[in-house]
């Protein structure tokens, strides 16, 4: 135990030693610079004032010279007082081939002498003054190089700069991680193995060498790793994959060696490499290869094969680009486990909201389940940001507790941005936007497979929206039927349909709707097999699934052209259906749009109340609006 504590202390002192060494280098460099400048200043500092040769002759004629020393490269003059002025200082001038100089000095009664040059001493002095600073600097450089080589390389380039946590220093445990029960379960087994290895080795089980955390950004991969540090109570080395990458070839490999050397000395311990794709990218012969990165990856592979799991050494890594990692890195025996950290489901989002709101004061109106339903697809970081924005909104409005309205406003801020109050639309534009948004909402209310409307607004937002309709699902869904996707297409194109019906023209406001509708229609054709023309054939594959999810076509040019035609047919059909529904309920469209122009923002309840009054039907939650209208108008 004492040895372990000493190692921990030595490890914790390494950053301090590195800082002291760097400060020492700066001090030595500063002293050397000052010394060199002083030596060169001493060479040129003699306290003599330079004058021209003409001025020197003039001083002789005026009797201002007391003594002259003629040297090999200069003439030194000692002045004297004359006519009440003091010229007793020292002067010097250059040597000129003047045969009458001695005669002039004799006539003026000036004492002079010819200096015999000591060439040997001058040469030695010049050599010493020139070479000594260079020798001193080179000597200091060699000494510092040897000193640094003992502590990990020159300037610490080859030394690992991993940040080490011990026991609970991260301040995060599994209780702080919500919505990732499966991932926590997998990591809890690893932590338990480190605490009680005998329980597993008794039946022949071995500690996994590595675990790869994979998932979209913001889902909590790094948070899980910190929770492992808090639970494991063993040394925990944490660093990013980019920390290994340097401009000098071989430095990254040296850092990998140093990291594993430190870890083996302090085993049992855990190494966590965040964003491992920075060094683990697949090796290939394509252009743009990186020798430094590939050498670092090769060293990492060798180290992962070299350590013994019986010592309790575990490697954790996180990435959101697993498809680009080298296959040799992913094989069993290196990363034995792949732990998927997905976007949380409804129950997971509720748990995440509870975790982040435990220190936030909330009133009795708060319903976290409703917020979780309204934030389908949100990750943990989004939900944490929403809770914080809600708390800020409460303070801004002078309330001492967060209300449900604050939470919904925070959801809007995160999803579509803040209200842009300085953007004033003309009356004509307000009318167009109002009909556009009511078109979306009305068609959604008329369709059986659409989500209910929560809110309609024509207040511009900072992310570019001039208005929007918030729809909240009644329950969490993991699958969509073909009818539901077709209903989405009709609802997305209903805004453009309303513009054409009411104003007999169209605007640029439907660009985002068209983009989303085109994406869904293309996915129905190329990925979901919902096209009668193509049937059950996969025509696209997804790349970067955890990032942008970009789709790449796997077909020829002729098939791609036919896909475009099929998508256009589906969108045209959905657009005609949207116009049909709006034409049949034009009165409701006008009434709701007029109310929205006046109020700017209306709730889903107000929207449905106006709709029911116009259509003259009684609300019936067991039937959709379209079914109720059909029953009312049936003979």
C-alpha positions in Angstrom: 0.0 0.0 0.0 2.9 2.4 0.8 4.5 1.7 -2.6 1.2 2.4 -4.3 0.8 5.7 -2.4 4.3 6.7 -3.3 3.7 5.9 -7.0 0.5 8.0 -6.8 2.4 10.9 -5.3 5.2 10.7 -7.8 2.7 10.6 -10.6 0.8 13.5 -9.3 4.1 15.5 -9.0 5.1 14.9 -12.6 3.2 17.9 -14.0 4.8 20.1 -11.3 8.3 18.8 -12.2 7.6 19.4 -15.9 6.5 23.0 -15.1 9.7 23.5 -13.0 11.9 22.1 -15.8 10.3 24.4 -18.3 10.7 27.4 -16.0 14.4 26.5 -15.6 14.9 26.4 -19.3 13.4 29.9 -19.7 15.6 31.2 -16.9 18.8 29.8 -18.4 17.9 31.1 -21.9 17.3 34.6 -20.4 20.6 34.6 -18.5 22.5 33.4 -21.6 21.0 36.2 -23.7 21.9 38.8 -21.2 25.4 37.5 -20.9 26.0 37.6 -24.7 24.6 41.1 -25.0 26.8 42.2 -22.1 30.0 40.8 -23.7 29.3 42.5 -27.0 28.5 45.7 -25.3 31.8 45.6 -23.4 33.6 45.2 -26.7 32.3 48.4 -28.0 32.2 50.4 -24.7 35.3 52.6 -24.2 33.9 55.9 -23.1 35.4 57.6 -26.2 33.6 60.0 -28.6 34.1 59.6 -32.3 35.0 62.6 -34.4 35.9 63.2 -38.0 39.5 63.6 -39.1 38.9 67.2 -40.2 37.6 68.0 -36.7 40.7 66.4 -35.3 43.0 68.6 -37.4 40.9 71.6 -36.4 41.4 70.8 -32.7 45.2 70.6 -33.2 45.3 74.0 -34.9 43.1 75.6 -32.2 45.4 74.1 -29.4 42.6 71.9 -27.9 44.6 68.7 -28.0 46.8 67.6 -25.1 47.9 64.1 -26.1 47.5 61.8 -29.1 48.1 58.1 -29.4 48.3 56.8 -33.0 47.2 53.2 -33.2 46.9 50.6 -36.0 43.2 51.2 -36.6 42.4 54.5 -34.8 43.8 57.7 -33.4 43.0 58.4 -29.7 42.9 62.0 -28.7 42.9 63.5 -25.2 41.5 67.1 -25.2 42.4 70.0 -22.9 40.8 73.2 -21.7 41.1 76.1 -24.0 39.6 79.6 -24.0 37.4 78.8 -21.0 35.9 75.7 -22.6 36.6 72.2 -21.5 37.7 69.7 -24.2 39.4 67.4 -21.7 37.4 64.4 -22.8 38.6 61.4 -24.9 38.0 61.3 -28.6 38.9 59.0 -31.5 39.0 59.1 -35.2 40.1 56.9 -38.1 43.7 56.5 -39.3 44.4 58.5 -42.5 47.5 58.4 -44.6 48.8 61.9 -43.6 52.6 62.5 -43.9 52.3 65.9 -42.2 50.5 64.7 -39.1 53.7 64.3 -37.0 54.9 67.7 -38.1 51.6 69.4 -37.2 51.7 67.8 -33.8 55.2 68.9 -33.1 54.4 72.5 -34.2 51.4 72.5 -31.9 53.4 71.1 -28.9 51.2 68.1 -28.6 52.6 65.0 -26.9 52.1 62.0 -29.2 53.2 58.4 -29.5 52.9 55.6 -32.0 51.2 52.5 -30.6 52.8 49.2 -31.5 49.9 46.8 -32.4 49.6 43.5 -30.5 48.0 41.5 -33.2 48.1 38.2 -31.3 46.2 39.5 -28.3 43.6 41.2 -30.5 43.0 38.0 -32.5 42.7 35.9 -29.3 40.4 38.5 -27.7 38.1 38.6 -30.8 38.1 34.8 -31.0 37.2 34.4 -27.4 34.5 37.1 -27.4 33.0 35.4 -30.5 33.3 31.8 -29.6 32.6 31.8 -25.8 28.9 32.7 -26.1 28.5 30.1 -28.8 30.2 27.4 -26.8 28.2 28.4 -23.7 24.9 28.1 -25.6 25.8 24.8 -27.2 26.8 23.4 -23.8 23.6 24.5 -22.2 21.6 22.9 -25.1 23.4 19.6 -24.7 23.0 19.6 -20.9 19.3 20.4 -21.2 18.8 17.7 -23.8 20.4 15.0 -21.6 18.4 16.3 -18.6 15.1 16.2 -20.6 15.8 12.7 -22.0 15.7 11.3 -18.5 12.2 12.7 -18.0 10.6 11.7 -21.3 12.3 13.4 -24.1 13.2 17.0 -25.2 10.6 19.4 -23.9 8.5 16.4 -22.9 7.5 15.6 -26.5 7.7 11.9 -26.0 6.0 11.9 -22.6 2.4 11.1 -22.0 0.3 14.0 -20.9 -2.6 12.0 -19.7 -4.6 13.5 -16.8 -5.0 11.1 -14.0 -7.9 10.8 -11.6 -7.7 8.8 -8.5 -10.8 7.4 -6.8 -13.7 9.9 -6.7 -11.8 13.0 -8.0 -14.1 13.2 -11.1 -17.1 13.8 -8.8 -19.3 11.7 -11.1 -20.8 8.3 -10.4 -23.3 6.0 -12.1 -26.1 7.8 -10.2 -25.3 10.9 -12.3 -25.8 9.0 -15.6 -29.4 8.4 -16.7 -31.0 7.0 -19.8 -28.2 4.5 -20.5 -29.1 1.5 -18.4 -27.6 -1.1 -20.8 -24.3 0.8 -21.1 -24.1 1.3 -17.3 -24.7 -2.5 -16.8 -21.8 -3.4 -19.1 -19.5 -1.0 -17.4 -20.7 -2.0 -13.9 -19.5 -5.5 -14.6 -16.0 -4.2 -15.4 -15.9 -2.1 -12.3 -17.0 -5.1 -10.2 -14.2 -7.2 -11.8 -11.7 -4.6 -10.7 -13.0 -4.6 -7.2 -13.6 -8.4 -6.8 -11.4 -10.2 -9.4 -11.5 -13.5 -7.5 -15.3 -13.8 -8.1 -14.7 -13.9 -11.8 -11.4 -15.7 -12.1 -12.8 -18.5 -9.9 -14.9 -19.6 -12.9 -12.2 -18.8 -15.5 -13.5 -15.4 -16.6 -11.0 -12.8 -17.7 -11.2 -9.0 -17.6 -12.0 -7.6 -21.0 -9.0 -5.8 -22.5 -10.9 -2.9 -23.9 -14.4 -1.4 -24.2 -15.4 0.9 -27.0 -18.2 3.5 -26.3 -20.0 4.3 -29.5 -22.8 6.7 -30.0 -23.9 10.2 -31.3 -22.4 13.3 -29.9 -23.9 14.4 -26.6 -25.3 11.1 -25.4 -22.9 10.8 -22.5 -19.9 8.7 -23.5 -17.3 10.9 -21.7 -19.7 11.2 -18.7 -19.9 7.4 -18.5 -16.1 7.2 -18.5 -15.9 9.7 -15.7 -18.6 7.7 -13.8 -16.3 4.6 -14.2 -13.5 6.6 -12.6 -15.8 7.6 -9.7 -17.0 4.0 -9.2 -13.8 2.1 -9.8 -11.6 3.7 -7.1 -8.5 2.9 -9.1 -6.1 5.2 -11.0 -7.9 6.5 -14.1 -5.9 8.0 -17.0 -7.9 10.3 -19.2 -6.8 11.9 -22.5 -8.0 12.7 -26.0 -6.8 10.9 -29.1 -5.5 14.1 -30.5 -3.0 14.3 -27.6 -1.0 11.6 -29.4 -0.8 13.5 -32.7 2.3 15.7 -33.2 4.1 17.1 -36.2 7.2 15.1 -35.4 7.1 11.5 -36.6 7.5 9.0 -33.7 6.4 11.3 -30.9 2.9 9.8 -30.7 4.2 6.3 -30.5 6.6 7.3 -27.8 3.7 8.8 -25.8 1.7 5.6 -26.2 4.6 3.6 -24.8 5.0 6.0 -21.9 1.3 5.9 -21.1 1.1 2.1 -21.0 4.3 2.0 -19.0 2.9 4.3 -16.3 -0.4 2.4 -16.3 1.3 -1.0 -15.8 3.2 0.4 -12.9 0.0 1.6 -11.3 -2.2 -1.4 -12.1 -5.1 -2.1 -11.5 -6.1 1.1 -13.4 -8.2 2.3 -16.3 -7.0 4.2 -19.4 -9.7 6.3 -21.2 -9.0 7.7 -24.7 -11.7 10.1 -25.9 -12.2 10.5 -29.7 -10.0 7.6 -30.5 -10.8 8.0 -34.2 -8.1 10.8 -34.2 -5.4 8.0 -34.1 -7.4 4.9 -34.9 -8.5 5.7 -38.4 -8.2 2.8 -40.8 -4.8 2.4 -42.5 -4.9 2.4 -46.3 -2.8 3.2 -49.3 -4.9 6.1 -50.4 -3.5 9.6 -50.8 -3.4 11.7 -47.7 -1.8 9.1 -45.4 -0.2 10.2 -42.2 2.9 8.4 -41.2 2.8 9.8 -37.7 -0.8 8.7 -37.1 -0.2 5.3 -38.5 3.0 4.7 -36.4 1.0 5.8 -33.3 -1.8 3.3 -34.2 0.7 0.5 -34.7 2.2 1.2 -31.3 -1.2 1.3 -29.7 -2.1 -2.1 -31.3 1.2 -3.6 -30.1 0.7 -2.3 -26.5 -2.9 -3.6 -26.4 -1.5 -7.1 -27.3 1.4 -6.8 -24.8 -0.3 -6.1 -21.5 -1.7 -8.8 -19.2 -5.4 -8.4 -18.1 -4.7 -10.3 -14.9 -3.0 -7.1 -13.6 -6.3 -5.3 -13.9 -5.5 -2.9 -16.8 -8.5 -1.8 -18.8 -8.7 0.4 -21.9 -11.8 2.5 -22.5 -12.3 4.5 -25.7 -15.1 6.7 -27.1 -15.9 7.6 -30.7 -18.9 8.7 -32.8 -17.3 7.4 -36.1 -16.8 3.6 -35.6 -17.0 2.9 -39.3 -13.7 4.6 -40.0 -11.7 2.8 -37.3 -9.1 0.2 -38.3 -10.4 -3.4 -38.2 -7.3 -4.5 -36.3 -8.3 -2.1 -33.5 -11.8 -3.5 -33.3 -11.1 -7.2 -33.2 -11.7 -9.3 -30.1 -8.6 -9.3 -27.9 -8.2 -5.6 -28.2 -11.6 -4.0 -27.8 -13.6 -7.0 -26.6 -16.8 -5.0 -26.0 -18.6 -2.4 -28.1 -21.0 -0.5 -25.8 -23.7 1.4 -27.7 -24.6 4.8 -26.1 -27.8 5.6 -28.1 -30.2 8.5 -27.9 -32.4 8.0 -24.8 -36.0 6.7 -25.2 -39.0 8.3 -23.5 -38.2 6.7 -20.1 -34.6 7.6 -20.5 -35.3 11.2 -21.3 -37.5 11.5 -18.2 -34.7 10.1 -16.1 -32.2 12.5 -17.6 -34.5 15.4 -16.9 -34.8 14.3 -13.3 -31.1 14.0 -12.9 -30.4 17.5 -14.3 -33.3 19.1 -12.4 -32.6 17.7 -9.0 -30.9 20.9 -7.9 -33.4 23.2 -9.7 -36.4 24.6 -7.9 -39.7 23.7 -9.7 -43.3 24.4 -9.0 -46.3 22.1 -9.1 -47.1 22.7 -12.8 -44.0 20.9 -14.0 -44.6 17.7 -15.9 -41.3 16.2 -17.1 -43.1 13.4 -19.0 -44.7 16.0 -21.3 -41.3 17.7 -21.8 -39.8 14.3 -22.6 -42.6 13.6 -25.2 -41.9 17.0 -26.8 -38.2 16.3 -27.1 -38.1 13.0 -29.1 -34.6 12.5 -30.4 -32.9 14.8 -28.0 -29.7 13.6 -26.3 -28.6 14.1 -22.8 -26.7 17.4 -23.4 -29.7 18.9 -25.1 -31.9 18.0 -22.2 -29.4 19.4 -19.7 -29.3 22.6 -21.7 -33.1 22.8 -21.7 -33.3 22.6 -17.9 -30.7 25.3 -17.6 -32.5 27.6 -20.1 -35.7 27.0 -18.2 -34.1 28.1 -14.9 -32.7 31.2 -16.7 -36.2 32.0 -18.1 -37.7 31.8 -14.6 -35.2 34.2 -13.2 -35.7 36.6 -16.1 -39.4 36.7 -15.5 -39.0 37.3 -11.8 -40.1 33.8 -10.6 -38.5 31.9 -7.8 -39.3 28.5 -9.3 -39.4 26.9 -12.8 -42.8 26.4 -14.3 -44.0 24.2 -17.2 -44.2 27.2 -19.4 -40.5 27.9 -18.8 -39.6 24.4 -19.8 -41.6 24.5 -23.0 -40.0 27.9 -23.8 -36.6 26.4 -23.2 -37.5 23.5 -25.6 -38.3 26.0 -28.3 -35.1 28.0 -27.6 -33.0 24.8 -28.1 -34.9 23.5 -31.1 -35.7 26.7 -33.1 -33.9 29.5 -31.3 -35.0 32.5 -29.4 -37.8 34.9 -30.4 -36.4 37.5 -32.8 -38.3 40.6 -31.6 -36.5 43.1 -33.7 -37.7 41.5 -37.0 -40.9 43.3 -37.9 -42.8 41.7 -40.8 -45.2 43.6 -43.0 -49.0 42.9 -42.7 -48.9 41.0 -46.0 -46.1 38.7 -44.8 -47.8 38.1 -41.5 -50.9 37.0 -43.3 -48.9 34.6 -45.6 -47.0 33.1 -42.7 -50.2 32.7 -40.7 -52.0 30.8 -43.5 -48.9 28.7 -44.1 -48.6 27.6 -40.4 -52.4 27.1 -40.1 -52.2 24.9 -43.2 -49.8 22.6 -41.5 -51.8 22.4 -38.3 -55.2 22.0 -40.0 -54.1 19.1 -42.2 -52.4 17.4 -39.2 -55.7 17.7 -37.3 -57.6 16.3 -40.3 -55.4 13.2 -40.7 -55.8 10.0 -38.7 -52.0 9.2 -38.5 -50.7 12.7 -37.7 -49.4 14.0 -34.3 -51.6 16.4 -32.3 -50.8 20.1 -32.4 -49.3 21.7 -29.3 -48.7 25.2 -30.4 -48.8 27.5 -33.5 -46.9 30.8 -33.7 -45.9 33.3 -36.3 -43.2 35.0 -34.1 -39.8 34.8 -36.0 -37.0 32.8 -34.4 -33.2 33.3 -34.5 -32.6 30.0 -36.4 -34.5 31.4 -39.4 -38.1 30.2 -38.9 -40.7 32.9 -39.5 -43.2 30.7 -37.7 -43.7 27.0 -36.8 -46.2 24.4 -35.6 -45.2 22.4 -32.5 -46.6 18.8 -32.6 -46.3 16.5 -29.6 -46.7 12.8 -30.0 -49.1 11.0 -27.6 -46.6 8.2 -27.0 -43.1 7.1 -27.8 -42.8 5.4 -31.2 -39.9 3.4 -32.6 -41.6 2.4 -35.9 -43.5 4.3 -38.5 -46.0 2.8 -40.8 -46.3 3.7 -44.5 -49.6 5.5 -43.8 -47.9 7.6 -41.1 -45.0 8.6 -43.4 -47.5 9.5 -46.1 -49.4 11.6 -43.6 -46.1 13.4 -42.7 -45.6 14.2 -46.4 -49.1 15.7 -46.7 -48.6 17.7 -43.5 -45.2 19.1 -44.6 -46.5 20.2 -47.9 -49.8 21.7 -46.5 -48.1 25.1 -45.8 -47.3 25.6 -49.5 -50.7 24.3 -50.5 -52.4 26.9 -48.2 -50.3 29.7 -49.8 -51.4 28.6 -53.3 -55.1 28.2 -52.4 -55.4 31.6 -50.6 -53.0 33.9 -52.5 -52.9 32.1 -55.8 -49.1 32.2 -55.6 -46.2 30.6 -53.6 -43.3 32.0 -51.6 -39.9 30.9 -50.5 -41.1 30.0 -47.0 -41.7 26.3 -47.8 -38.0 25.5 -48.7 -37.4 23.7 -45.4 -40.7 21.8 -45.7 -39.8 20.7 -49.2 -36.3 19.6 -48.1 -37.7 17.5 -45.2 -40.5 16.0 -47.4 -38.0 15.1 -50.1 -35.8 13.3 -47.6 -38.7 11.2 -46.2 -39.9 10.3 -49.7 -36.5 9.3 -50.8 -36.0 7.2 -47.7 -39.3 5.5 -48.4 -38.1 4.6 -51.9 -34.5 3.7 -51.3 -34.3 2.4 -47.7 -37.7 1.3 -46.5 -38.9 -0.6 -49.6 -42.2 1.3 -49.6 -42.3 2.0 -53.4 -44.5 -0.1 -55.6 -42.1 0.5 -58.5 -38.9 -0.7 -56.9 -40.2 -3.0 -54.2 -37.9 -4.5 -51.6 -34.5 -3.4 -52.7 -31.9 -1.3 -50.8 -30.8 1.5 -53.0 -29.0 3.6 -50.4 -26.6 3.0 -47.5 -26.0 5.2 -44.5 -22.5 6.6 -43.7 -21.5 8.4 -40.5 -24.6 6.9 -38.8 -23.9 8.7 -35.5 -23.1 12.1 -37.0 -24.9 13.5 -40.1 -26.4 10.1 -41.2 -25.6 10.9 -44.9 -27.0 8.4 -47.4 -25.0 7.2 -50.4 -26.8 5.7 -53.4 -25.8 2.1 -54.4 -27.2 2.1 -57.9 -26.5 3.1 -61.5 -27.3 6.4 -63.1 -30.4 5.1 -64.8 -31.9 3.8 -61.5 -31.0 7.0 -59.8 -32.9 8.9 -62.4 -35.9 6.6 -61.9 -35.7 7.1 -58.1 -36.0 10.9 -58.7 -39.1 10.3 -60.8 -40.7 8.1 -58.1 -39.9 10.7 -55.4 -41.5 13.4 -57.4 -44.6 11.3 -58.0 -45.0 10.7 -54.3 -44.5 14.4 -53.4 -47.0 15.5 -56.1 -49.6 13.0 -54.8 -49.1 14.3 -51.2 -49.4 17.9 -52.4 -52.7 17.3 -54.2 -54.1 15.6 -51.0 -53.1 18.6 -48.9 -54.9 21.0 -51.3 -58.0 18.7 -51.3 -58.2 18.8 -47.5 -57.7 22.5 -47.3 -60.2 23.3 -50.0 -62.8 21.2 -48.2 -62.2 23.1 -45.0 -61.5 26.6 -46.3 -63.7 28.3 -43.7 -61.8 26.8 -40.8 -58.5 27.8 -42.5 -59.6 31.4 -42.7 -61.0 31.6 -39.2 -58.0 30.1 -37.5 -55.5 32.2 -39.6 -57.4 35.4 -38.7 -57.2 34.5 -35.0 -53.5 33.7 -35.3 -52.7 37.0 -37.0 -54.3 38.8 -34.1 -52.8 36.7 -31.3 -49.4 35.7 -33.0 -49.3 32.6 -30.8 -52.1 30.2 -30.0 -52.2 26.9 -28.2 -53.3 23.5 -29.6 -56.4 23.7 -27.4 -57.4 27.1 -28.8 -56.8 25.9 -32.3 -59.1 22.8 -31.9 -61.8 24.9 -30.2 -62.0 27.3 -33.2 -61.9 24.3 -35.6 -64.8 22.5 -33.8 -66.9 25.7 -33.7 -66.5 26.3 -37.4 -67.3 22.7 -38.3 -70.1 22.5 -35.8 -69.0 19.2 -34.3 -68.6 18.0 -30.8 -65.1 17.0 -29.7 -64.7 13.2 -29.5 -61.3 12.0 -28.6 -62.0 8.5 -30.0 -62.2 9.8 -33.5 -60.0 12.0 -35.7 -61.4 15.3 -37.1 -61.7 13.8 -40.5 -63.8 10.9 -39.2 -66.1 13.2 -37.2 -66.7 15.4 -40.3 -67.4 12.4 -42.4 -70.0 11.2 -39.9 -71.5 14.7 -39.7 -71.9 15.1 -43.4 -73.0 11.5 -44.2 -76.6 11.2 -45.4 
